[in-house]
Amino acid sequence: MKIGKPVSFGQLNKPKAVVFGAEGSGKSTMGSKLSKALFIDVEGGISGIDIDCVAIKTWSEFVAMWLRLKKS
């Protein structure tokens, strides 16, 4: 497998990331500095940060949101 960098980001290869870490480690604060970020809040820990956010409470809501994001 060859490791490389994309030539450019377009409609089909938009950058995506999942950030995992301990509570209070700065994940949300770091993400809030990114432009055009959408937070999918699965644990209710985003309060007090000015970001675009979708609160997910069930697995079916998560799957529905994931499918919607894949289409866009």
mmJSON file of the N, C-alpha and C atoms, coordinates in Angstrom:
{"data_MODEL":{"atom_site":{
"group_PDB":["ATOM","ATOM","ATOM","ATOM","ATOM","ATOM","ATOM","ATOM","ATOM","ATOM","ATOM","ATOM","ATOM","ATOM","ATOM","ATOM","ATOM","ATOM","ATOM","ATOM","ATOM","ATOM","ATOM","ATOM","ATOM","ATOM","ATOM","ATOM","ATOM","ATOM","ATOM","ATOM","ATOM","ATOM","ATOM","ATOM","ATOM","ATOM","ATOM","ATOM","ATOM","ATOM","ATOM","ATOM","ATOM","ATOM","ATOM","ATOM","ATOM","ATOM","ATOM","ATOM","ATOM","ATOM","ATOM","ATOM","ATOM","ATOM","ATOM","ATOM","ATOM","ATOM","ATOM","ATOM","ATOM","ATOM","ATOM","ATOM","ATOM","ATOM","ATOM","ATOM","ATOM","ATOM","ATOM","ATOM","ATOM","ATOM","ATOM","ATOM","ATOM","ATOM","ATOM","ATOM","ATOM","ATOM","ATOM","ATOM","ATOM","ATOM","ATOM","ATOM","ATOM","ATOM","ATOM","ATOM","ATOM","ATOM","ATOM","ATOM","ATOM","ATOM","ATOM","ATOM","ATOM","ATOM","ATOM","ATOM","ATOM","ATOM","ATOM","ATOM","ATOM","ATOM","ATOM","ATOM","ATOM","ATOM","ATOM","ATOM","ATOM","ATOM","ATOM","ATOM","ATOM","ATOM","ATOM","ATOM","ATOM","ATOM","ATOM","ATOM","ATOM","ATOM","ATOM","ATOM","ATOM","ATOM","ATOM","ATOM","ATOM","ATOM","ATOM","ATOM","ATOM","ATOM","ATOM","ATOM","ATOM","ATOM","ATOM","ATOM","ATOM","ATOM","ATOM","ATOM","ATOM","ATOM","ATOM","ATOM","ATOM","ATOM","ATOM","ATOM","ATOM","ATOM","ATOM","ATOM","ATOM","ATOM","ATOM","ATOM","ATOM","ATOM","ATOM","ATOM","ATOM","ATOM","ATOM","ATOM","ATOM","ATOM","ATOM","ATOM","ATOM","ATOM","ATOM","ATOM","ATOM","ATOM","ATOM","ATOM","ATOM","ATOM","ATOM","ATOM","ATOM","ATOM","ATOM","ATOM","ATOM","ATOM","ATOM","ATOM","ATOM","ATOM","ATOM","ATOM","ATOM","ATOM","ATOM","ATOM","ATOM","ATOM","ATOM","ATOM"],
"id":[1,2,3,4,5,6,7,8,9,10,11,12,13,14,15,16,17,18,19,20,21,22,23,24,25,26,27,28,29,30,31,32,33,34,35,36,37,38,39,40,41,42,43,44,45,46,47,48,49,50,51,52,53,54,55,56,57,58,59,60,61,62,63,64,65,66,67,68,69,70,71,72,73,74,75,76,77,78,79,80,81,82,83,84,85,86,87,88,89,90,91,92,93,94,95,96,97,98,99,100,101,102,103,104,105,106,107,108,109,110,111,112,113,114,115,116,117,118,119,120,121,122,123,124,125,126,127,128,129,130,131,132,133,134,135,136,137,138,139,140,141,142,143,144,145,146,147,148,149,150,151,152,153,154,155,156,157,158,159,160,161,162,163,164,165,166,167,168,169,170,171,172,173,174,175,176,177,178,179,180,181,182,183,184,185,186,187,188,189,190,191,192,193,194,195,196,197,198,199,200,201,202,203,204,205,206,207,208,209,210,211,212,213,214,215,216],
"type_symbol":["N","C","C","N","C","C","N","C","C","N","C","C","N","C","C","N","C","C","N","C","C","N","C","C","N","C","C","N","C","C","N","C","C","N","C","C","N","C","C","N","C","C","N","C","C","N","C","C","N","C","C","N","C","C","N","C","C","N","C","C","N","C","C","N","C","C","N","C","C","N","C","C","N","C","C","N","C","C","N","C","C","N","C","C","N","C","C","N","C","C","N","C","C","N","C","C","N","C","C","N","C","C","N","C","C","N","C","C","N","C","C","N","C","C","N","C","C","N","C","C","N","C","C","N","C","C","N","C","C","N","C","C","N","C","C","N","C","C","N","C","C","N","C","C","N","C","C","N","C","C","N","C","C","N","C","C","N","C","C","N","C","C","N","C","C","N","C","C","N","C","C","N","C","C","N","C","C","N","C","C","N","C","C","N","C","C","N","C","C","N","C","C","N","C","C","N","C","C","N","C","C","N","C","C","N","C","C","N","C","C","N","C","C","N","C","C"],
"label_atom_id":["N","CA","C","N","CA","C","N","CA","C","N","CA","C","N","CA","C","N","CA","C","N","CA","C","N","CA","C","N","CA","C","N","CA","C","N","CA","C","N","CA","C","N","CA","C","N","CA","C","N","CA","C","N","CA","C","N","CA","C","N","CA","C","N","CA","C","N","CA","C","N","CA","C","N","CA","C","N","CA","C","N","CA","C","N","CA","C","N","CA","C","N","CA","C","N","CA","C","N","CA","C","N","CA","C","N","CA","C","N","CA","C","N","CA","C","N","CA","C","N","CA","C","N","CA","C","N","CA","C","N","CA","C","N","CA","C","N","CA","C","N","CA","C","N","CA","C","N","CA","C","N","CA","C","N","CA","C","N","CA","C","N","CA","C","N","CA","C","N","CA","C","N","CA","C","N","CA","C","N","CA","C","N","CA","C","N","CA","C","N","CA","C","N","CA","C","N","CA","C","N","CA","C","N","CA","C","N","CA","C","N","CA","C","N","CA","C","N","CA","C","N","CA","C","N","CA","C","N","CA","C","N","CA","C","N","CA","C","N","CA","C","N","CA","C","N","CA","C","N","CA","C"],
"label_alt_id":[null,null,null,null,null,null,null,null,null,null,null,null,null,null,null,null,null,null,null,null,null,null,null,null,null,null,null,null,null,null,null,null,null,null,null,null,null,null,null,null,null,null,null,null,null,null,null,null,null,null,null,null,null,null,null,null,null,null,null,null,null,null,null,null,null,null,null,null,null,null,null,null,null,null,null,null,null,null,null,null,null,null,null,null,null,null,null,null,null,null,null,null,null,null,null,null,null,null,null,null,null,null,null,null,null,null,null,null,null,null,null,null,null,null,null,null,null,null,null,null,null,null,null,null,null,null,null,null,null,null,null,null,null,null,null,null,null,null,null,null,null,null,null,null,null,null,null,null,null,null,null,null,null,null,null,null,null,null,null,null,null,null,null,null,null,null,null,null,null,null,null,null,null,null,null,null,null,null,null,null,null,null,null,null,null,null,null,null,null,null,null,null,null,null,null,null,null,null,null,null,null,null,null,null,null,null,null,null,null,null,null,null,null,null,null,null],
"label_comp_id":["MET","MET","MET","LYS","LYS","LYS","ILE","ILE","ILE","GLY","GLY","GLY","LYS","LYS","LYS","PRO","PRO","PRO","VAL","VAL","VAL","SER","SER","SER","PHE","PHE","PHE","GLY","GLY","GLY","GLN","GLN","GLN","LEU","LEU","LEU","ASN","ASN","ASN","LYS","LYS","LYS","PRO","PRO","PRO","LYS","LYS","LYS","ALA","ALA","ALA","VAL","VAL","VAL","VAL","VAL","VAL","PHE","PHE","PHE","GLY","GLY","GLY","ALA","ALA","ALA","GLU","GLU","GLU","GLY","GLY","GLY","SER","SER","SER","GLY","GLY","GLY","LYS","LYS","LYS","SER","SER","SER","THR","THR","THR","MET","MET","MET","GLY","GLY","GLY","SER","SER","SER","LYS","LYS","LYS","LEU","LEU","LEU","SER","SER","SER","LYS","LYS","LYS","ALA","ALA","ALA","LEU","LEU","LEU","PHE","PHE","PHE","ILE","ILE","ILE","ASP","ASP","ASP","VAL","VAL","VAL","GLU","GLU","GLU","GLY","GLY","GLY","GLY","GLY","GLY","ILE","ILE","ILE","SER","SER","SER","GLY","GLY","GLY","ILE","ILE","ILE","ASP","ASP","ASP","ILE","ILE","ILE","ASP","ASP","ASP","CYS","CYS","CYS","VAL","VAL","VAL","ALA","ALA","ALA","ILE","ILE","ILE","LYS","LYS","LYS","THR","THR","THR","TRP","TRP","TRP","SER","SER","SER","GLU","GLU","GLU","PHE","PHE","PHE","VAL","VAL","VAL","ALA","ALA","ALA","MET","MET","MET","TRP","TRP","TRP","LEU","LEU","LEU","ARG","ARG","ARG","LEU","LEU","LEU","LYS","LYS","LYS","LYS","LYS","LYS","SER","SER","SER"],
"label_asym_id":["A","A","A","A","A","A","A","A","A","A","A","A","A","A","A","A","A","A","A","A","A","A","A","A","A","A","A","A","A","A","A","A","A","A","A","A","A","A","A","A","A","A","A","A","A","A","A","A","A","A","A","A","A","A","A","A","A","A","A","A","A","A","A","A","A","A","A","A","A","A","A","A","A","A","A","A","A","A","A","A","A","A","A","A","A","A","A","A","A","A","A","A","A","A","A","A","A","A","A","A","A","A","A","A","A","A","A","A","A","A","A","A","A","A","A","A","A","A","A","A","A","A","A","A","A","A","A","A","A","A","A","A","A","A","A","A","A","A","A","A","A","A","A","A","A","A","A","A","A","A","A","A","A","A","A","A","A","A","A","A","A","A","A","A","A","A","A","A","A","A","A","A","A","A","A","A","A","A","A","A","A","A","A","A","A","A","A","A","A","A","A","A","A","A","A","A","A","A","A","A","A","A","A","A","A","A","A","A","A","A","A","A","A","A","A","A"],
"label_entity_id":["1","1","1","1","1","1","1","1","1","1","1","1","1","1","1","1","1","1","1","1","1","1","1","1","1","1","1","1","1","1","1","1","1","1","1","1","1","1","1","1","1","1","1","1","1","1","1","1","1","1","1","1","1","1","1","1","1","1","1","1","1","1","1","1","1","1","1","1","1","1","1","1","1","1","1","1","1","1","1","1","1","1","1","1","1","1","1","1","1","1","1","1","1","1","1","1","1","1","1","1","1","1","1","1","1","1","1","1","1","1","1","1","1","1","1","1","1","1","1","1","1","1","1","1","1","1","1","1","1","1","1","1","1","1","1","1","1","1","1","1","1","1","1","1","1","1","1","1","1","1","1","1","1","1","1","1","1","1","1","1","1","1","1","1","1","1","1","1","1","1","1","1","1","1","1","1","1","1","1","1","1","1","1","1","1","1","1","1","1","1","1","1","1","1","1","1","1","1","1","1","1","1","1","1","1","1","1","1","1","1","1","1","1","1","1","1"],
"label_seq_id":[1,1,1,2,2,2,3,3,3,4,4,4,5,5,5,6,6,6,7,7,7,8,8,8,9,9,9,10,10,10,11,11,11,12,12,12,13,13,13,14,14,14,15,15,15,16,16,16,17,17,17,18,18,18,19,19,19,20,20,20,21,21,21,22,22,22,23,23,23,24,24,24,25,25,25,26,26,26,27,27,27,28,28,28,29,29,29,30,30,30,31,31,31,32,32,32,33,33,33,34,34,34,35,35,35,36,36,36,37,37,37,38,38,38,39,39,39,40,40,40,41,41,41,42,42,42,43,43,43,44,44,44,45,45,45,46,46,46,47,47,47,48,48,48,49,49,49,50,50,50,51,51,51,52,52,52,53,53,53,54,54,54,55,55,55,56,56,56,57,57,57,58,58,58,59,59,59,60,60,60,61,61,61,62,62,62,63,63,63,64,64,64,65,65,65,66,66,66,67,67,67,68,68,68,69,69,69,70,70,70,71,71,71,72,72,72],
"pdbx_PDB_ins_code":[null,null,null,null,null,null,null,null,null,null,null,null,null,null,null,null,null,null,null,null,null,null,null,null,null,null,null,null,null,null,null,null,null,null,null,null,null,null,null,null,null,null,null,null,null,null,null,null,null,null,null,null,null,null,null,null,null,null,null,null,null,null,null,null,null,null,null,null,null,null,null,null,null,null,null,null,null,null,null,null,null,null,null,null,null,null,null,null,null,null,null,null,null,null,null,null,null,null,null,null,null,null,null,null,null,null,null,null,null,null,null,null,null,null,null,null,null,null,null,null,null,null,null,null,null,null,null,null,null,null,null,null,null,null,null,null,null,null,null,null,null,null,null,null,null,null,null,null,null,null,null,null,null,null,null,null,null,null,null,null,null,null,null,null,null,null,null,null,null,null,null,null,null,null,null,null,null,null,null,null,null,null,null,null,null,null,null,null,null,null,null,null,null,null,null,null,null,null,null,null,null,null,null,null,null,null,null,null,null,null,null,null,null,null,null,null],
"Cartn_x":[0.845,0.0,0.888,0.594,1.358,0.69,1.45,0.937,1.214,0.191,0.356,-0.584,-0.577,-1.445,-2.408,-3.657,-4.595,-4.146,-4.451,-4.095,-4.868,-6.159,-6.981,-8.246,-8.895,-10.152,-11.278,-12.196,-13.34,-14.613,-15.654,-16.95,-16.91,-16.117,-16.099,-15.104,-14.099,-13.097,-12.913,-14.026,-13.957,-13.264,-12.454,-11.795,-12.82,-12.641,-13.496,-12.589,-13.054,-12.241,-13.134,-12.661,-13.261,-12.175,-12.524,-11.558,-12.027,-11.171,-11.505,-10.478,-10.938,-10.015,-10.755,-10.008,-10.577,-11.359,-12.325,-13.118,-12.201,-12.447,-11.676,-10.311,-10.041,-8.719,-8.611,-9.72,-9.669,-10.143,-10.814,-11.284,-12.242,-13.248,-14.254,-13.659,-12.812,-12.171,-11.308,-10.54,-9.726,-10.609,-11.642,-12.53,-13.26,-13.539,-14.255,-13.409,-12.127,-11.236,-11.237,-11.792,-11.827,-12.956,-12.738,-13.809,-14.737,-16.007,-17.031,-17.084,-16.856,-16.936,-18.369,-18.784,-20.081,-19.819,-20.272,-20.096,-21.315,-21.08,-22.141,-21.963,-22.81,-22.682,-23.436,-22.695,-23.32,-23.35,-22.736,-22.701,-23.146,-23.607,-24.095,-23.004,-21.81,-20.703,-20.244,-21.089,-20.666,-21.176,-21.845,-22.437,-21.368,-21.73,-20.837,-19.87,-19.893,-18.998,-19.852,-19.455,-20.208,-19.837,-20.571,-20.295,-21.597,-21.539,-22.674,-22.685,-23.839,-23.897,-25.214,-25.144,-26.322,-26.256,-27.292,-27.338,-27.942,-27.239,-27.675,-27.921,-29.121,-29.458,-29.613,-29.836,-30.026,-29.16,-28.973,-28.201,-28.883,-30.213,-30.912,-30.749,-30.711,-30.445,-29.033,-28.083,-26.7,-26.603,-27.217,-27.183,-27.852,-28.996,-29.694,-28.824,-28.149,-27.282,-26.103,-25.51,-24.379,-24.783,-25.936,-26.405,-26.668,-27.218,-27.461,-26.152,-25.141,-23.846,-23.142,-23.306,-22.684,-23.258,-24.524,-25.17,-24.726,-24.341,-23.982,-22.548],
"Cartn_y":[-1.175,0.0,1.235,2.149,3.384,4.472,5.166,6.285,7.566,8.377,9.606,10.676,11.796,12.91,13.154,13.544,13.833,15.068,15.077,16.216,17.443,17.28,18.382,17.794,18.554,18.119,18.598,17.73,18.064,17.536,17.47,17.032,15.589,14.737,13.325,12.979,13.778,13.439,14.551,15.04,16.07,15.497,16.291,15.775,15.492,14.363,13.964,13.452,13.539,13.045,12.605,11.64,11.241,11.459,12.201,12.487,11.782,10.969,10.193,10.491,10.666,10.896,11.039,11.177,11.28,12.578,12.544,13.72,14.853,16.053,17.216,17.352,16.528,16.579,17.639,18.332,19.426,19.075,17.945,17.527,18.553,18.941,19.888,21.271,21.7,23.01,23.047,21.984,21.924,21.939,21.146,21.088,22.384,23.149,24.413,25.454,25.233,26.151,25.906,24.777,24.446,25.2,25.575,26.23,25.17,25.469,24.6,23.221,23.133,21.854,21.605,20.356,19.946,18.909,19.184,18.247,17.35,16.06,15.107,14.714,15.305,15.152,13.91,12.864,11.613,11.452,12.378,12.226,13.468,14.499,15.699,16.528,16.537,17.247,18.495,19.106,20.237,21.571,21.578,22.828,23.891,25.145,26.263,26.567,25.786,26.033,26.464,27.54,28.09,27.357,26.274,25.449,24.954,24.463,23.774,22.359,21.916,20.653,19.938,18.614,17.768,16.836,16.877,15.99,14.652,13.576,12.225,11.476,10.913,10.219,8.706,8.237,6.806,6.342,5.014,4.447,4.721,4.623,4.863,6.315,7.271,8.671,8.813,8.102,8.156,7.617,6.463,5.863,6.786,7.362,8.286,9.498,10.053,11.208,10.815,9.66,9.197,9.043,8.44,8.264,9.594,10.555,11.887,12.579,12.456,13.094,12.45,11.146,10.464,10.959,11.346,11.83,13.236,14.033,15.427,15.595],
"Cartn_z":[0.0,0.0,0.0,-0.904,-0.999,-0.172,0.636,1.424,0.651,0.485,-0.268,0.242,-0.427,-0.077,-1.225,-0.918,-2.0,-2.78,-4.066,-4.909,-4.466,-4.244,-3.736,-3.134,-2.288,-1.719,-2.604,-2.893,-3.719,-3.1,-3.895,-3.409,-2.904,-3.539,-3.171,-2.076,-1.862,-0.858,0.171,0.708,1.744,2.98,3.661,4.873,5.977,6.655,7.769,8.881,10.106,11.216,12.364,13.108,14.369,15.415,16.463,17.518,18.781,19.351,20.539,21.618,22.848,23.946,25.26,26.311,27.66,27.833,28.719,29.048,29.511,28.972,29.386,28.723,27.711,27.076,25.985,25.658,24.693,23.301,23.126,21.804,21.207,21.953,21.452,21.246,22.149,22.017,20.763,20.521,19.32,18.071,18.062,16.913,16.65,17.705,17.528,16.802,16.696,15.988,14.48,14.042,12.621,11.929,10.679,9.929,9.332,9.306,8.724,9.373,10.657,11.358,11.809,11.783,12.31,13.387,14.598,15.698,15.793,15.907,16.179,17.632,18.479,19.932,20.391,20.719,21.144,22.661,23.379,24.835,25.595,24.887,25.559,26.2,25.625,26.243,25.517,24.704,23.881,24.424,25.526,26.022,26.257,25.943,26.186,25.063,23.983,22.854,21.669,20.995,19.873,18.585,18.287,17.117,16.518,15.278,14.68,15.217,15.714,16.427,16.157,16.096,16.019,17.222,18.062,19.231,18.82,19.104,18.763,20.073,20.203,21.446,21.276,20.035,19.811,18.64,18.577,17.485,16.141,16.09,14.829,14.377,15.306,14.949,14.384,14.977,14.501,13.072,12.819,11.487,10.472,10.823,9.917,9.598,10.597,10.363,9.489,9.736,8.942,7.475,7.228,5.848,5.181,5.93,5.381,5.016,5.878,5.605,4.414,4.242,3.11,1.785,1.782,0.558,0.19,1.189,0.899,0.465],
"occupancy":[1.0,1.0,1.0,1.0,1.0,1.0,1.0,1.0,1.0,1.0,1.0,1.0,1.0,1.0,1.0,1.0,1.0,1.0,1.0,1.0,1.0,1.0,1.0,1.0,1.0,1.0,1.0,1.0,1.0,1.0,1.0,1.0,1.0,1.0,1.0,1.0,1.0,1.0,1.0,1.0,1.0,1.0,1.0,1.0,1.0,1.0,1.0,1.0,1.0,1.0,1.0,1.0,1.0,1.0,1.0,1.0,1.0,1.0,1.0,1.0,1.0,1.0,1.0,1.0,1.0,1.0,1.0,1.0,1.0,1.0,1.0,1.0,1.0,1.0,1.0,1.0,1.0,1.0,1.0,1.0,1.0,1.0,1.0,1.0,1.0,1.0,1.0,1.0,1.0,1.0,1.0,1.0,1.0,1.0,1.0,1.0,1.0,1.0,1.0,1.0,1.0,1.0,1.0,1.0,1.0,1.0,1.0,1.0,1.0,1.0,1.0,1.0,1.0,1.0,1.0,1.0,1.0,1.0,1.0,1.0,1.0,1.0,1.0,1.0,1.0,1.0,1.0,1.0,1.0,1.0,1.0,1.0,1.0,1.0,1.0,1.0,1.0,1.0,1.0,1.0,1.0,1.0,1.0,1.0,1.0,1.0,1.0,1.0,1.0,1.0,1.0,1.0,1.0,1.0,1.0,1.0,1.0,1.0,1.0,1.0,1.0,1.0,1.0,1.0,1.0,1.0,1.0,1.0,1.0,1.0,1.0,1.0,1.0,1.0,1.0,1.0,1.0,1.0,1.0,1.0,1.0,1.0,1.0,1.0,1.0,1.0,1.0,1.0,1.0,1.0,1.0,1.0,1.0,1.0,1.0,1.0,1.0,1.0,1.0,1.0,1.0,1.0,1.0,1.0,1.0,1.0,1.0,1.0,1.0,1.0,1.0,1.0,1.0,1.0,1.0,1.0],
"B_iso_or_equiv":[0.0,0.0,0.0,0.0,0.0,0.0,0.0,0.0,0.0,0.0,0.0,0.0,0.0,0.0,0.0,0.0,0.0,0.0,0.0,0.0,0.0,0.0,0.0,0.0,0.0,0.0,0.0,0.0,0.0,0.0,0.0,0.0,0.0,0.0,0.0,0.0,0.0,0.0,0.0,0.0,0.0,0.0,0.0,0.0,0.0,0.0,0.0,0.0,0.0,0.0,0.0,0.0,0.0,0.0,0.0,0.0,0.0,0.0,0.0,0.0,0.0,0.0,0.0,0.0,0.0,0.0,0.0,0.0,0.0,0.0,0.0,0.0,0.0,0.0,0.0,0.0,0.0,0.0,0.0,0.0,0.0,0.0,0.0,0.0,0.0,0.0,0.0,0.0,0.0,0.0,0.0,0.0,0.0,0.0,0.0,0.0,0.0,0.0,0.0,0.0,0.0,0.0,0.0,0.0,0.0,0.0,0.0,0.0,0.0,0.0,0.0,0.0,0.0,0.0,0.0,0.0,0.0,0.0,0.0,0.0,0.0,0.0,0.0,0.0,0.0,0.0,0.0,0.0,0.0,0.0,0.0,0.0,0.0,0.0,0.0,0.0,0.0,0.0,0.0,0.0,0.0,0.0,0.0,0.0,0.0,0.0,0.0,0.0,0.0,0.0,0.0,0.0,0.0,0.0,0.0,0.0,0.0,0.0,0.0,0.0,0.0,0.0,0.0,0.0,0.0,0.0,0.0,0.0,0.0,0.0,0.0,0.0,0.0,0.0,0.0,0.0,0.0,0.0,0.0,0.0,0.0,0.0,0.0,0.0,0.0,0.0,0.0,0.0,0.0,0.0,0.0,0.0,0.0,0.0,0.0,0.0,0.0,0.0,0.0,0.0,0.0,0.0,0.0,0.0,0.0,0.0,0.0,0.0,0.0,0.0,0.0,0.0,0.0,0.0,0.0,0.0],
"pdbx_formal_charge":[null,null,null,null,null,null,null,null,null,null,null,null,null,null,null,null,null,null,null,null,null,null,null,null,null,null,null,null,null,null,null,null,null,null,null,null,null,null,null,null,null,null,null,null,null,null,null,null,null,null,null,null,null,null,null,null,null,null,null,null,null,null,null,null,null,null,null,null,null,null,null,null,null,null,null,null,null,null,null,null,null,null,null,null,null,null,null,null,null,null,null,null,null,null,null,null,null,null,null,null,null,null,null,null,null,null,null,null,null,null,null,null,null,null,null,null,null,null,null,null,null,null,null,null,null,null,null,null,null,null,null,null,null,null,null,null,null,null,null,null,null,null,null,null,null,null,null,null,null,null,null,null,null,null,null,null,null,null,null,null,null,null,null,null,null,null,null,null,null,null,null,null,null,null,null,null,null,null,null,null,null,null,null,null,null,null,null,null,null,null,null,null,null,null,null,null,null,null,null,null,null,null,null,null,null,null,null,null,null,null,null,null,null,null,null,null],
"auth_seq_id":[1,1,1,2,2,2,3,3,3,4,4,4,5,5,5,6,6,6,7,7,7,8,8,8,9,9,9,10,10,10,11,11,11,12,12,12,13,13,13,14,14,14,15,15,15,16,16,16,17,17,17,18,18,18,19,19,19,20,20,20,21,21,21,22,22,22,23,23,23,24,24,24,25,25,25,26,26,26,27,27,27,28,28,28,29,29,29,30,30,30,31,31,31,32,32,32,33,33,33,34,34,34,35,35,35,36,36,36,37,37,37,38,38,38,39,39,39,40,40,40,41,41,41,42,42,42,43,43,43,44,44,44,45,45,45,46,46,46,47,47,47,48,48,48,49,49,49,50,50,50,51,51,51,52,52,52,53,53,53,54,54,54,55,55,55,56,56,56,57,57,57,58,58,58,59,59,59,60,60,60,61,61,61,62,62,62,63,63,63,64,64,64,65,65,65,66,66,66,67,67,67,68,68,68,69,69,69,70,70,70,71,71,71,72,72,72],
"auth_comp_id":["MET","MET","MET","LYS","LYS","LYS","ILE","ILE","ILE","GLY","GLY","GLY","LYS","LYS","LYS","PRO","PRO","PRO","VAL","VAL","VAL","SER","SER","SER","PHE","PHE","PHE","GLY","GLY","GLY","GLN","GLN","GLN","LEU","LEU","LEU","ASN","ASN","ASN","LYS","LYS","LYS","PRO","PRO","PRO","LYS","LYS","LYS","ALA","ALA","ALA","VAL","VAL","VAL","VAL","VAL","VAL","PHE","PHE","PHE","GLY","GLY","GLY","ALA","ALA","ALA","GLU","GLU","GLU","GLY","GLY","GLY","SER","SER","SER","GLY","GLY","GLY","LYS","LYS","LYS","SER","SER","SER","THR","THR","THR","MET","MET","MET","GLY","GLY","GLY","SER","SER","SER","LYS","LYS","LYS","LEU","LEU","LEU","SER","SER","SER","LYS","LYS","LYS","ALA","ALA","ALA","LEU","LEU","LEU","PHE","PHE","PHE","ILE","ILE","ILE","ASP","ASP","ASP","VAL","VAL","VAL","GLU","GLU","GLU","GLY","GLY","GLY","GLY","GLY","GLY","ILE","ILE","ILE","SER","SER","SER","GLY","GLY","GLY","ILE","ILE","ILE","ASP","ASP","ASP","ILE","ILE","ILE","ASP","ASP","ASP","CYS","CYS","CYS","VAL","VAL","VAL","ALA","ALA","ALA","ILE","ILE","ILE","LYS","LYS","LYS","THR","THR","THR","TRP","TRP","TRP","SER","SER","SER","GLU","GLU","GLU","PHE","PHE","PHE","VAL","VAL","VAL","ALA","ALA","ALA","MET","MET","MET","TRP","TRP","TRP","LEU","LEU","LEU","ARG","ARG","ARG","LEU","LEU","LEU","LYS","LYS","LYS","LYS","LYS","LYS","SER","SER","SER"],
"auth_asym_id":["A","A","A","A","A","A","A","A","A","A","A","A","A","A","A","A","A","A","A","A","A","A","A","A","A","A","A","A","A","A","A","A","A","A","A","A","A","A","A","A","A","A","A","A","A","A","A","A","A","A","A","A","A","A","A","A","A","A","A","A","A","A","A","A","A","A","A","A","A","A","A","A","A","A","A","A","A","A","A","A","A","A","A","A","A","A","A","A","A","A","A","A","A","A","A","A","A","A","A","A","A","A","A","A","A","A","A","A","A","A","A","A","A","A","A","A","A","A","A","A","A","A","A","A","A","A","A","A","A","A","A","A","A","A","A","A","A","A","A","A","A","A","A","A","A","A","A","A","A","A","A","A","A","A","A","A","A","A","A","A","A","A","A","A","A","A","A","A","A","A","A","A","A","A","A","A","A","A","A","A","A","A","A","A","A","A","A","A","A","A","A","A","A","A","A","A","A","A","A","A","A","A","A","A","A","A","A","A","A","A","A","A","A","A","A","A"],
"auth_atom_id":["N","CA","C","N","CA","C","N","CA","C","N","CA","C","N","CA","C","N","CA","C","N","CA","C","N","CA","C","N","CA","C","N","CA","C","N","CA","C","N","CA","C","N","CA","C","N","CA","C","N","CA","C","N","CA","C","N","CA","C","N","CA","C","N","CA","C","N","CA","C","N","CA","C","N","CA","C","N","CA","C","N","CA","C","N","CA","C","N","CA","C","N","CA","C","N","CA","C","N","CA","C","N","CA","C","N","CA","C","N","CA","C","N","CA","C","N","CA","C","N","CA","C","N","CA","C","N","CA","C","N","CA","C","N","CA","C","N","CA","C","N","CA","C","N","CA","C","N","CA","C","N","CA","C","N","CA","C","N","CA","C","N","CA","C","N","CA","C","N","CA","C","N","CA","C","N","CA","C","N","CA","C","N","CA","C","N","CA","C","N","CA","C","N","CA","C","N","CA","C","N","CA","C","N","CA","C","N","CA","C","N","CA","C","N","CA","C","N","CA","C","N","CA","C","N","CA","C","N","CA","C","N","CA","C","N","CA","C","N","CA","C","N","CA","C","N","CA","C","N","CA","C"],
"pdbx_PDB_model_num":[1,1,1,1,1,1,1,1,1,1,1,1,1,1,1,1,1,1,1,1,1,1,1,1,1,1,1,1,1,1,1,1,1,1,1,1,1,1,1,1,1,1,1,1,1,1,1,1,1,1,1,1,1,1,1,1,1,1,1,1,1,1,1,1,1,1,1,1,1,1,1,1,1,1,1,1,1,1,1,1,1,1,1,1,1,1,1,1,1,1,1,1,1,1,1,1,1,1,1,1,1,1,1,1,1,1,1,1,1,1,1,1,1,1,1,1,1,1,1,1,1,1,1,1,1,1,1,1,1,1,1,1,1,1,1,1,1,1,1,1,1,1,1,1,1,1,1,1,1,1,1,1,1,1,1,1,1,1,1,1,1,1,1,1,1,1,1,1,1,1,1,1,1,1,1,1,1,1,1,1,1,1,1,1,1,1,1,1,1,1,1,1,1,1,1,1,1,1,1,1,1,1,1,1,1,1,1,1,1,1,1,1,1,1,1,1]
}}}
